[in-house]
Amino acid sequence: MPNRTVTSPPAPPASRPLLLSLSLLTVSLCSFAALCILLRAPMADLLVYRAEGEAVVHGGDLYGFTVTEWRLPATYPPFAAVLFVPTTVIPVPALKALFLAGNALLLAWVVALSARLAGRTAPVPPPLPLLCAATALALWLEPVFQTLLFGQVNLAITGLVLWDLTRPSGARAKGLALGIAAGVKLTPAIFIAYLFLTARRKEAATATASFAGTALFGALLLPAASMDFWTRRLFETGRVGKAWIVDNQSLQGLVARATGTAAPGLAWALPAAVVAAAGLWLAVRAHRVHGSDRWGVLLTAFTALLVCPISWSHHWVWCVPLLALLLAEGRTLLAATAALVFTARTMWLVPHAGDRDLHLPAWEQLCASPYPLLGPALLAGAVAARRGHRRRRSGTPSGGPGAALPDALPEGSQSSASSSSASMIR
């Protein structure tokens, strides 16, 4: 009999994007896992979480211990420590692998929620090829990369906030997940203020009650630790870490490094107060002008990151929805610029051993503080865009920079944004 060569049929054209995106995701995840093995990633924050859970189980002093070579303490409310109790029954190597896999899934979830926030996917998730490719690329953004490397919960917190705020207006128990996120890590509480200021008092009240419920739950299970945290530890921002090191990408970190002062005091507090007020005002204005939370949520998140005393670089995982919104509005150049800022890792290139962070020359200051410089630029862009919106409504030509900044929508898209927001999960 003649030999016959059996060949598999070529993949249908429709499946090729999926195969390519799955291949890209596989290569990305495997490369990251190999890098973690080579670096022997300690996942220090994960070890802190586990130690918190052990303190709850064994009745130890929740805020009296330090772990790892960096002597890291517990900094979250007692409610978070209770949630970490299950980590105590899992061996550390298995726990690290579980956190890596879980954070990879959470990243895909945040990417999907970012697409929902951008208003391009309505209630349905984005196409699977797009979701896989975006997740594979987002993994290498510095805040996301550091979140996985440290075993952090940033993606879970961001996901809870985005999921809650992209639900339809009036959805059952909307605000509940936001309150829980604030109960784990206090900074999401700023979104409760955003809900109040945008006249969504029922949702804000639900979030407030949920947040209070987490504090009460922690107080019932850990009364001594709760008293310690809410009356003392909450105000000891210095125990979280040194504000002036390049790891801190908040306004306080920028001011401390720029002035060469470890404790900048009013030199930071006054600008932070101004940024907090301006950021929330712009977020509320964006919600009213565009009829959706697209830029309001993002401006609120960036405001919180800027004014928080400590915003480690991995806290800036809100870069994922930022890029999604820029791309959804066709602002490719701005999206590419933002992606470059969040991928370049310039803060790790400047000398920062010992106290050298406080003695950087002017040109290195720019490299040491990329995120707190980008944040005010986003707020300034929102101001310029608002002025451009006013000029368009008055019929005055506006060819200025406001037309190219992220908070602006083209004149003809105002009605389409409002109509699309009614049909999508916000």
C-alpha positions as CSV (number, residue, x, y, z in Angstrom):
1,M,0.0,0.0,0.0
2,P,1.3,3.5,-0.7
3,N,2.3,5.6,2.3
4,R,-0.2,8.2,3.2
5,T,0.8,11.3,5.1
6,V,-1.9,12.4,7.5
7,T,-1.9,16.2,8.0
8,S,-4.0,18.1,10.5
9,P,-6.3,20.6,8.9
10,P,-5.2,24.2,9.3
11,A,-6.8,26.2,12.1
12,P,-9.8,28.2,11.0
13,P,-9.1,31.9,10.6
14,A,-11.4,32.8,13.4
15,S,-9.4,30.7,15.9
16,R,-6.0,32.1,15.0
17,P,-6.3,35.2,17.1
18,L,-7.3,33.0,20.1
19,L,-4.4,30.7,19.6
20,L,-1.9,33.6,19.2
21,S,-3.3,35.3,22.3
22,L,-3.2,32.1,24.4
23,S,0.4,31.5,23.3
24,L,1.3,35.0,24.2
25,L,-0.3,34.6,27.7
26,T,1.4,31.3,28.2
27,V,4.8,32.7,27.3
28,S,4.2,35.7,29.5
29,L,3.1,33.7,32.6
30,C,5.9,31.1,32.2
31,S,8.5,33.8,31.8
32,F,7.3,35.5,34.9
33,A,7.3,32.3,36.9
34,A,10.8,31.5,35.7
35,L,11.9,35.0,36.7
36,C,10.4,34.5,40.2
37,I,12.3,31.2,40.6
38,L,15.6,32.8,39.4
39,L,15.1,35.8,41.7
40,R,13.9,33.6,44.6
41,A,11.1,36.0,45.1
42,P,10.5,36.3,48.8
43,M,6.9,37.6,48.4
44,A,7.5,39.5,51.6
45,D,4.0,41.0,51.8
46,L,2.4,37.6,51.6
47,L,4.5,36.5,54.5
48,V,3.2,39.5,56.5
49,Y,-0.4,38.4,55.6
50,R,0.4,34.9,56.8
51,A,1.9,36.2,60.1
52,E,-1.2,38.3,60.6
53,G,-3.4,35.2,60.2
54,E,-1.1,33.3,62.7
55,A,-1.5,36.2,65.2
56,V,-5.3,35.8,65.0
57,V,-5.1,32.0,65.4
58,H,-2.7,32.0,68.3
59,G,-3.8,35.2,70.0
60,G,-0.6,37.1,69.4
61,D,0.0,40.8,69.3
62,L,-1.2,41.7,65.8
63,Y,0.7,45.0,65.6
64,G,3.7,44.0,67.7
65,F,5.6,41.6,65.3
66,T,7.8,42.1,62.3
67,V,8.8,39.5,59.7
68,T,11.3,39.0,56.9
69,E,14.8,40.6,56.7
70,W,13.1,44.0,56.2
71,R,11.2,43.7,59.5
72,L,7.8,44.4,58.0
73,P,4.9,45.0,60.4
74,A,1.2,44.4,60.0
75,T,-0.5,47.6,58.8
76,Y,-4.0,46.6,57.8
77,P,-7.1,46.7,60.0
78,P,-8.0,43.7,62.2
79,F,-10.7,42.7,59.7
80,A,-8.0,42.0,57.1
81,A,-6.1,39.8,59.5
82,V,-9.1,37.6,60.0
83,L,-9.4,37.1,56.2
84,F,-5.8,36.0,56.2
85,V,-6.4,33.1,58.6
86,P,-6.8,30.5,55.8
87,T,-3.2,31.2,54.6
88,T,-1.8,29.7,57.9
89,V,-2.8,26.1,56.9
90,I,-1.0,26.2,53.5
91,P,2.7,25.5,53.3
92,V,4.6,28.6,52.2
93,P,5.9,27.3,48.8
94,A,2.3,26.2,47.9
95,L,0.9,29.5,49.2
96,K,3.3,31.5,47.0
97,A,2.3,29.4,43.9
98,L,-1.4,29.9,44.8
99,F,-1.0,33.7,45.2
100,L,0.8,33.9,41.8
101,A,-1.9,32.0,40.1
102,G,-4.7,33.9,41.9
103,N,-3.1,37.3,41.1
104,A,-2.9,36.3,37.4
105,L,-6.6,35.5,37.4
106,L,-7.3,38.7,39.3
107,L,-5.4,40.6,36.6
108,A,-7.6,39.2,33.9
109,W,-10.6,40.2,36.0
110,V,-9.3,43.7,36.4
111,V,-8.6,43.9,32.6
112,A,-12.2,42.8,31.9
113,L,-13.6,45.3,34.4
114,S,-11.4,48.1,33.0
115,A,-13.0,47.4,29.6
116,R,-16.4,47.7,31.2
117,L,-15.4,51.0,32.8
118,A,-14.3,52.2,29.4
119,G,-17.8,51.5,28.1
120,R,-16.6,49.3,25.2
121,T,-18.0,45.9,26.2
122,A,-21.5,46.7,27.7
123,P,-22.4,44.0,30.2
124,V,-20.5,41.2,28.4
125,P,-16.8,40.5,28.9
126,P,-14.3,41.5,26.2
127,P,-13.5,38.9,23.5
128,L,-11.3,36.1,24.9
129,P,-8.4,36.8,22.5
130,L,-8.3,40.5,23.5
131,L,-8.6,39.5,27.2
132,C,-5.7,37.1,27.0
133,A,-3.4,39.4,25.1
134,A,-4.2,42.4,27.3
135,T,-3.5,40.3,30.4
136,A,-0.3,39.0,29.0
137,L,1.0,42.5,28.3
138,A,-0.4,44.1,31.5
139,L,1.6,41.6,33.6
140,W,4.8,43.5,32.8
141,L,3.5,46.9,33.9
142,E,5.7,47.8,36.9
143,P,2.9,48.1,39.4
144,V,1.3,44.8,38.3
145,F,4.7,43.1,38.2
146,Q,5.6,44.3,41.7
147,T,2.2,43.3,43.0
148,L,2.7,39.7,41.9
149,L,6.3,39.7,43.0
150,F,5.5,40.9,46.6
151,G,2.4,38.7,46.9
152,Q,0.2,41.8,47.4
153,V,-3.6,42.2,47.4
154,N,-3.8,45.3,45.2
155,L,-5.5,43.6,42.3
156,A,-8.2,42.1,44.6
157,I,-8.9,45.6,46.1
158,T,-9.0,47.3,42.7
159,G,-11.2,44.5,41.3
160,L,-13.7,44.9,44.2
161,V,-13.9,48.6,43.7
162,L,-14.2,48.4,39.9
163,W,-16.8,45.6,40.0
164,D,-19.0,47.5,42.4
165,L,-18.7,50.9,40.6
166,T,-19.3,49.4,37.2
167,R,-22.6,47.8,38.2
168,P,-25.8,49.4,37.0
169,S,-27.1,52.3,39.0
170,G,-29.6,51.0,41.6
171,A,-28.2,47.5,41.5
172,R,-28.9,45.5,44.6
173,A,-26.5,46.2,47.5
174,K,-24.3,48.4,45.3
175,G,-21.6,49.8,47.6
176,L,-21.2,46.6,49.6
177,A,-18.1,45.4,47.9
178,L,-16.6,48.9,48.0
179,G,-17.1,49.0,51.8
180,I,-15.4,45.6,52.2
181,A,-12.4,46.8,50.1
182,A,-12.1,49.8,52.4
183,G,-12.3,47.5,55.4
184,V,-9.2,45.6,54.1
185,K,-7.2,48.6,52.9
186,L,-8.4,52.0,54.0
187,T,-7.6,54.0,50.8
188,P,-10.7,52.8,48.8
189,A,-12.8,54.8,51.4
190,I,-12.3,57.9,49.1
191,F,-14.7,56.3,46.7
192,I,-17.4,56.6,49.3
193,A,-16.9,60.4,49.3
194,Y,-17.1,60.3,45.5
195,L,-20.5,58.5,45.7
196,F,-21.8,61.1,48.2
197,L,-20.6,64.0,46.1
198,T,-22.2,62.6,43.0
199,A,-25.6,62.4,44.8
200,R,-25.7,58.6,45.0
201,R,-26.4,58.7,48.7
202,K,-28.0,55.3,48.9
203,E,-25.0,53.6,47.4
204,A,-22.7,55.7,49.6
205,A,-24.7,54.8,52.7
206,T,-24.4,51.1,51.8
207,A,-20.7,51.4,51.3
208,T,-20.4,53.3,54.6
209,A,-22.4,50.7,56.5
210,S,-20.4,47.9,54.9
211,F,-17.1,49.6,55.9
212,A,-18.4,50.1,59.5
213,G,-19.5,46.5,59.5
214,T,-15.9,45.3,58.8
215,A,-14.6,47.4,61.6
216,L,-17.3,46.0,64.0
217,F,-16.6,42.5,62.9
218,G,-12.9,43.0,63.6
219,A,-13.7,44.6,67.0
220,L,-15.9,41.6,68.0
221,L,-13.2,39.1,67.2
222,L,-10.1,41.1,68.1
223,P,-11.2,43.8,70.5
224,A,-7.7,44.6,71.8
225,A,-6.2,44.8,68.3
226,S,-9.1,46.9,67.1
227,M,-8.6,49.4,69.9
228,D,-4.9,49.5,69.2
229,F,-5.3,50.0,65.4
230,W,-8.1,52.6,65.4
231,T,-6.7,54.7,68.2
232,R,-3.0,54.4,67.6
233,R,-1.6,52.5,64.7
234,L,-3.8,54.2,62.1
235,F,-1.9,57.4,62.8
236,E,1.6,56.0,62.7
237,T,2.2,56.3,59.0
238,G,6.0,56.1,59.6
239,R,5.7,52.4,60.7
240,V,4.5,51.5,57.2
241,G,7.9,52.6,55.8
242,K,10.1,55.6,55.1
243,A,8.2,58.2,53.1
244,W,11.2,59.5,51.2
245,I,12.4,56.3,49.5
246,V,11.8,55.8,45.8
247,D,9.4,53.0,46.5
248,N,6.9,55.7,47.7
249,Q,5.3,57.2,44.7
250,S,3.0,59.6,46.5
251,L,3.2,63.4,46.7
252,Q,4.8,63.1,50.1
253,G,7.6,60.9,48.6
254,L,8.1,63.4,45.7
255,V,8.3,66.4,48.0
256,A,10.5,64.6,50.5
257,R,13.0,63.7,47.8
258,A,12.8,67.0,46.0
259,T,13.5,69.0,49.2
260,G,15.9,66.5,50.7
261,T,13.8,66.3,53.9
262,A,12.7,63.1,55.5
263,A,9.6,64.7,57.0
264,P,8.4,67.4,54.7
265,G,5.5,68.4,57.0
266,L,3.5,71.4,55.6
267,A,5.5,71.4,52.4
268,W,3.6,68.2,51.6
269,A,0.4,68.5,53.6
270,L,-0.7,71.8,52.0
271,P,-0.3,70.6,48.4
272,A,-1.9,67.3,49.3
273,A,-5.0,69.1,50.7
274,V,-5.2,71.1,47.5
275,V,-4.8,68.0,45.3
276,A,-7.4,66.1,47.3
277,A,-10.0,68.9,47.0
278,A,-9.2,69.5,43.3
279,G,-9.1,65.8,42.4
280,L,-12.5,65.1,44.0
281,W,-14.0,68.2,42.4
282,L,-12.7,67.2,39.0
283,A,-14.0,63.6,39.5
284,V,-17.5,64.8,40.3
285,R,-17.4,67.3,37.4
286,A,-16.3,64.5,35.0
287,H,-19.3,62.3,36.2
288,R,-21.7,65.2,35.7
289,V,-20.4,66.2,32.2
290,H,-20.1,62.7,30.7
291,G,-23.0,61.1,32.5
292,S,-20.9,58.1,33.6
293,D,-18.1,57.0,35.9
294,R,-15.5,56.5,33.2
295,W,-13.1,59.3,34.2
296,G,-14.7,60.1,37.6
297,V,-13.6,56.8,39.1
298,L,-10.1,57.0,37.6
299,L,-9.6,60.6,38.8
300,T,-10.7,59.6,42.3
301,A,-8.3,56.7,42.3
302,F,-5.4,58.8,41.2
303,T,-6.3,61.5,43.8
304,A,-6.1,58.8,46.5
305,L,-2.8,57.6,45.3
306,L,-1.3,61.1,45.3
307,V,-2.5,62.3,48.7
308,C,-2.0,59.1,50.6
309,P,1.2,59.4,52.8
310,I,2.5,56.2,51.4
311,S,1.7,54.9,47.9
312,W,4.2,52.2,47.1
313,S,4.7,51.8,43.3
314,H,2.7,48.5,43.3
315,H,-0.4,50.5,44.6
316,W,-0.6,52.1,41.1
317,V,-2.3,49.1,39.5
318,W,-4.9,51.6,38.5
319,C,-2.7,52.1,35.4
320,V,-4.6,49.2,33.9
321,P,-8.0,51.0,33.7
322,L,-6.2,54.2,32.7
323,L,-4.7,52.5,29.7
324,A,-8.1,50.9,28.9
325,L,-9.8,54.2,28.9
326,L,-7.2,55.9,26.8
327,L,-7.3,53.2,24.2
328,A,-11.1,53.1,24.2
329,E,-11.2,56.8,23.4
330,G,-8.7,56.3,20.6
331,R,-5.9,58.2,22.3
332,T,-3.2,55.8,21.2
333,L,-0.2,58.2,21.6
334,L,-1.3,59.1,25.2
335,A,-1.8,55.4,26.0
336,A,1.6,54.5,24.6
337,T,3.2,57.3,26.7
338,A,1.4,56.1,29.8
339,A,2.4,52.5,29.2
340,L,6.0,53.6,28.8
341,V,5.9,55.4,32.1
342,F,4.5,52.4,33.9
343,T,6.9,50.0,32.3
344,A,10.2,51.9,32.3
345,R,10.9,51.4,36.1
346,T,12.9,54.6,36.2
347,M,12.6,54.8,40.0
348,W,14.7,51.7,40.3
349,L,17.4,53.0,38.0
350,V,18.5,56.0,40.3
351,P,20.9,55.4,43.2
352,H,18.8,54.6,46.2
353,A,20.9,52.7,48.7
354,G,20.9,54.0,52.2
355,D,19.6,57.6,52.2
356,R,20.8,58.5,48.7
357,D,17.1,59.0,47.8
358,L,17.4,62.3,49.7
359,H,20.4,63.5,47.7
360,L,19.4,63.1,44.1
361,P,20.3,65.7,41.5
362,A,17.5,67.5,39.7
363,W,17.6,65.3,36.6
364,E,17.3,62.2,38.7
365,Q,14.3,63.6,40.6
366,L,12.2,63.1,37.4
367,C,13.2,59.5,37.2
368,A,12.6,58.9,40.9
369,S,9.0,60.1,40.9
370,P,7.3,59.1,37.6
371,Y,3.9,58.3,39.0
372,P,3.3,61.3,41.3
373,L,4.4,63.5,38.3
374,L,2.0,61.7,36.0
375,G,-0.9,62.0,38.4
376,P,-1.0,65.8,38.6
377,A,-0.6,65.8,34.8
378,L,-3.8,63.8,34.6
379,L,-5.6,66.2,36.9
380,A,-4.2,69.2,34.9
381,G,-5.4,67.5,31.7
382,A,-8.9,67.2,33.2
383,V,-8.9,71.0,33.9
384,A,-7.8,71.8,30.4
385,A,-10.4,69.4,28.9
386,R,-13.1,71.1,31.0
387,R,-12.1,74.5,29.6
388,G,-12.1,73.0,26.1
389,H,-15.6,71.6,26.7
390,R,-16.8,75.1,27.7
391,R,-15.2,76.6,24.5
392,R,-16.9,74.0,22.3
393,R,-20.3,74.7,23.9
394,S,-19.9,78.4,23.4
395,G,-18.8,77.9,19.8
396,T,-15.2,79.1,20.3
397,P,-12.6,77.1,18.4
398,S,-10.4,75.2,20.7
399,G,-7.2,73.8,19.2
400,G,-5.4,73.9,22.5
401,P,-4.0,71.0,24.5
402,G,-7.3,70.3,26.2
403,A,-8.5,68.6,23.0
404,A,-5.9,65.9,23.4
405,L,-6.1,65.2,27.1
406,P,-7.9,62.2,28.6
407,D,-10.9,63.7,30.3
408,A,-12.1,65.4,27.1
409,L,-14.7,63.8,24.9
410,P,-15.3,65.0,21.4
411,E,-18.3,67.3,21.1
412,G,-20.3,64.8,19.1
413,S,-19.6,62.0,21.6
414,Q,-21.3,63.6,24.6
415,S,-24.7,62.2,23.7
416,S,-23.3,58.9,22.6
417,A,-21.5,58.5,25.9
418,S,-24.7,59.2,27.8
419,S,-26.7,56.8,25.8
420,S,-24.1,54.1,25.9
421,S,-23.8,54.5,29.7
422,A,-27.4,53.5,30.0
423,S,-26.8,50.2,28.4
424,M,-23.5,49.2,29.9
425,I,-22.7,48.1,33.4
426,R,-21.1,51.1,35.0
